[in-house]
């Protein structure tokens, strides 16, 4: 009957009216639909692509004003120490990790909302191989767009600029294959953080802390063996870091870019400043192919301790080469390229990486760079990935790697 009614309306009119009833309350909802589908397809209201950044109906200035008013620090419940909600407790597999310093370690997180955007967070972690407890206590205020926080801590840090050595995925590789690609040092001190996630990510961190060496305590792996950790410089540093992340392009078949800029300066037992930029772009090609290219470079001034050097080698930088203490320096450059085929559910790829790191005075005469090539297989847009890589220089070797959460 509904189909016949629509046909009858279209005989005498350019539109048809459909009435629907919402919920048990039988609230009527009336839709007016063009009888000619091409009227919708070629409507001036749908000019452009759904992936376009600009919206003529609701421009960026209006959007920013609305979000600024809705997410102001004052547009929240009042701060109160009475009638508090139950604290959030987080434990379990997501809080566990394995590396060559702590061995197996786990932590407990306790978070208490205080109203007014304020929250107090306490973290306690214990490593069963090194027997050293770590902990943090933070007081932060957020409006879900910006966060300002003060944190007192004693923790294990990864010196790496790429990847997440202290994550579950990296812990799995360390336990199964002995491929712990983190370079670790310890720090204890106090930090003031400011983070913004509105339209782009911008992080600031001011800190004063004592840094020291993290000694390897774990040796067990299912297969393989750990490489030595760095001998971190022991000293006190006061400094400021900033990180700026920006992405553009929403169309998976169009040009997409990602920019990561990192700056840091510190004084103390030595004084230094460092800066680096990573730029990644990808674009679809005919026949379900796509290409990705990453360009990275960085340099420094002053006397930079080894725990602030750049390290190349391993899954996150030069695939086919091992991550160890022999390839590091106070300057670097790197290129990663990949050609992939297939849908996002399951893709195969060919890749090639090369780069250099060393003393900044030698960057113009770097010589032969580190290099490697390989074949990769990724499922669910990089949620699970399997690579077979071949090192070209300096190590001629074949590596097989299975890891998580790495798209490119």
URGI-V301576 format. One record per backbone hydrogen bond with DSSP energy under -1.0 kcal/mol. NH is the residue of the N-H (numbers start at 0). CO is the residue of the C=O. If there is no record, write none. Layout:
BEGIN
NH_CO ; NH_CO
END
This chain:
BEGIN
4_0 ; 5_1 ; 6_2 ; 7_3 ; 8_4 ; 9_5 ; 15_32 ; 17_30 ; 19_28 ; 21_26 ; 25_22 ; 26_21 ; 28_19 ; 30_17 ; 32_15 ; 34_13 ; 38_35 ; 39_36 ; 40_36 ; 41_37 ; 42_39 ; 45_42 ; 51_48 ; 62_58 ; 63_59 ; 64_60 ; 65_61 ; 66_62 ; 67_63 ; 68_64 ; 69_65 ; 70_66 ; 74_71 ; 75_73 ; 79_113 ; 87_110 ; 89_108 ; 94_91 ; 95_92 ; 96_104 ; 98_102 ; 102_98 ; 104_96 ; 105_125 ; 107_123 ; 108_89 ; 109_121 ; 110_87 ; 111_119 ; 113_117 ; 115_76 ; 117_114 ; 118_139 ; 119_111 ; 120_137 ; 121_109 ; 122_135 ; 123_107 ; 124_133 ; 125_105 ; 127_103 ; 128_101 ; 130_126 ; 133_124 ; 134_153 ; 135_122 ; 136_151 ; 137_120 ; 138_149 ; 139_118 ; 140_147 ; 141_116 ; 142_145 ; 146_194 ; 147_140 ; 148_192 ; 149_138 ; 150_190 ; 151_136 ; 152_188 ; 153_134 ; 154_186 ; 156_184 ; 158_182 ; 166_163 ; 170_166 ; 171_167 ; 172_168 ; 173_169 ; 174_170 ; 175_171 ; 176_172 ; 177_173 ; 178_172 ; 179_177 ; 184_156 ; 185_211 ; 186_154 ; 187_209 ; 188_152 ; 189_207 ; 190_150 ; 191_205 ; 192_148 ; 193_203 ; 194_146 ; 195_201 ; 196_144 ; 200_244 ; 201_195 ; 202_242 ; 203_193 ; 204_240 ; 205_191 ; 206_238 ; 207_189 ; 208_236 ; 209_187 ; 210_234 ; 211_185 ; 216_99 ; 217_99 ; 221_174 ; 222_175 ; 231_229 ; 234_210 ; 236_208 ; 237_266 ; 238_206 ; 239_264 ; 240_204 ; 241_262 ; 242_202 ; 243_260 ; 244_200 ; 245_258 ; 247_256 ; 253_250 ; 255_281 ; 256_247 ; 257_279 ; 258_245 ; 259_277 ; 260_243 ; 261_275 ; 262_241 ; 263_273 ; 264_239 ; 265_271 ; 266_237 ; 268_235 ; 271_265 ; 272_300 ; 273_263 ; 274_298 ; 275_261 ; 276_296 ; 277_259 ; 278_294 ; 279_257 ; 280_292 ; 281_255 ; 282_290 ; 284_288 ; 289_339 ; 290_282 ; 291_337 ; 292_280 ; 293_335 ; 294_278 ; 295_333 ; 296_276 ; 297_331 ; 298_274 ; 300_272 ; 302_270 ; 303_301 ; 307_304 ; 308_305 ; 309_328 ; 311_326 ; 313_317 ; 313_320 ; 316_313 ; 320_317 ; 328_309 ; 330_357 ; 331_297 ; 332_355 ; 333_295 ; 334_353 ; 335_293 ; 336_351 ; 337_291 ; 338_349 ; 339_289 ; 340_347 ; 341_287 ; 346_377 ; 347_340 ; 348_375 ; 349_338 ; 350_373 ; 351_336 ; 352_371 ; 353_334 ; 354_369 ; 355_332 ; 357_330 ; 361_358 ; 362_359 ; 364_361 ; 369_354 ; 370_392 ; 371_352 ; 372_389 ; 373_350 ; 374_387 ; 375_348 ; 376_385 ; 377_346 ; 378_383 ; 379_344 ; 380_343 ; 383_378 ; 384_402 ; 385_376 ; 386_400 ; 387_374 ; 388_398 ; 389_372 ; 390_396 ; 391_370 ; 392_370 ; 398_388 ; 400_386 ; 402_384 ; 404_382 ; 405_381
END
